Amino acid sequence: MPSAVRALRGATTLDVDEAGHLTERVQTLVTQMLDRNDVAKDDLISVVFTATDDIHSMFPATAARAAGLGDVPLICARELDVVGGTPRCIRVLMHFVTERSRTQLHHVYLEQARNLRDDLPE
């Protein structure tokens, strides 16, 4: 299969809104997304992070930069404040180049975010 641009989803939650804890959770999530899908840093095009309104300690992109993604375009946005939504949640949309088909991708949902998208392959 020829190379194509694909997108990968992931999410995690925080137990507390503290910079060290956020850094640990975001770095674990990003690392698992890359590792489980054999995505090299050089294959990344961009990464979009969203965070719920109850996260204030730092930008998730800052944690990703500290994990070695400083030269990848990263951006953070605010998640919609929906009644009943998962609290202290960080979501990721990662764009990259791969020869894998969509059905071969493994989306990564950790902590209390595990039930957000049970329709996606793990």
N, C-alpha and C positions, 0 to 999 in steps of 0.2 A: 504494500500500500504506500502511495506517495505521502510525503509530509503534508500535514494540514494543521491549521490553527484550531485548537480545542480549548475548552474551558472546564475547569474542575471546581467543584464546590466543597466547602468545608465549614465547620463551625465548632466552637467550644464555649464554655461558660467559665466564669470566675466565681470562686467561693467568697472572695472579698475584693473590693476595688483598691488594690495596692499595686504600685508599679512593678515590684519584683515578682509578684504573683502573675500579673498580666504578662510580663515578659516570658516567664516560664511557660504559661499556657499557649501563648501565640507561637513561640518558637517550637514547642512540641507539635502543635497543629501543622505548621508550615513544613516542618521536617517530615512528618508522617505523610503529608500530601505528596511531597516530592519523592520520598523513598518508595511508597507503595505504588507509584506510577512510573518509576524509573525516569523521572524528569530531572535533567541537569539544570543547574542555575543558568547556563548559557541558552537553554531552550525557552526560558521565561520571557514573555512579552511584557506583561504587567500584572499587578495584583491589586484588587480592590478589597478593602476592609470596611465593614460596617460595625458599629457598636451601638448598643442600646443606650437610652438616655441616662441610665444609672452608672455609666462608666465615665470617670473623670480623671483618673490618676495619670494616664498618658495615652498617646496615640498608639494603636496597634502596629502601625507602620514603623514606628521607632523600634519596637521589639524585633521586627523582621530585619530592619537595617543592621541591628546589633548581631543578628545571626548570619550576616554576610550577604544580604540582599541589597546593599546600599546603591548598587548601580542599576537596579531594576526599578522601573517606574512603579511607585507605590502611591496609593491615595486612600484616605479614610473618609467615611461619610457617616451620617447619623442614620440608624435604623428607624423605621416607622415605629411610633409609640402606640402599638395596638393592644387593646385590652386583652389580657390573658396571654400575652406574649412571654417568651422565655426571658427571665431577668438576667442581667449581667452577661449578655450574650455577644460574642464577636463572630461575625460571619466573614467568609473569604470567598472571593471569586478570582481564580487564578487562570490567566490566559497563557498558553504556551504552544510551541510547535512540537508535533510528534507524528510518528507513523502509526500509532495506535488508533483504533476506531473508538467511537464513543462508548460502545458496549464493553470495551476492554479497560475503561477507566474505573478507578476506585475512589469514590468520594469519601471524605473523612469527617465524621462527626464524633466529637469527644465529650466527655463529662455529661452535663445535663442537656446537651444539644443532640444527644444520640437519637432522639425520637423526632427531630425536626423534619427529616426527609426519609421516611422509610420506603419510599418508592424508588430511590436511587440505589444502584448496585454498590456494595461495599467492597 
